[in-house]
Amino acid sequence: MRSLVARNSTHIAASPERVFEVLSDPATYGYWVVGSKEIRGADPDWPHRGSRFHHTVGFGPLEIKDSTAVELYEPPRRLRLRAKARPLGTALVTLTLAPEDGGTRVTMVEDPADTLTALIFNPLTHLLVRGRNAESLRRLKELAEDTAA
């Protein structure tokens, strides 16, 4: 069922610990995740495995309220999230952090998390998701480098 939908990578001039601090703050997702409109709340143990934050996503007047759950929590190396925006789909998003040249190489891989989502992805959707994720990583970089300064 799982086929690679999108893989993006960037260098961030901040330590893996600093980047993971940004990823560990659910309030930042409203800014750096393209399409996110609002973070409505988070479980007190976020980002530990099984915890969730609740969000509103959408573009223009279309809004969907759903949640994102942590599937894997390995600070400061890896975070895997199950992001839901039903009925549009569910994605598994894995963020991997590795030290690189005085900073961090962040790789984001987004896969469909269910059969229905896998069926709606086609080459055009793949390009749109990769473009969205490239912008999301640019915003994550902005936050992590700003707080590292």
Secondary structure, 3 states (H helix, E strand, C coil): CCCCCEEEEEEECCCHHHHHHHHCCHHHHHHHCCCEEEEEEECCCCCCCCCEEEEEEEECCEEEEEEEEEEEEECCCEEEEEEEECCCEEEEEEEEEEEECCEEEEEEEEEECCHHHHHHCCHHHHHHHHHHHHHHHHHHHHHHHHHHC
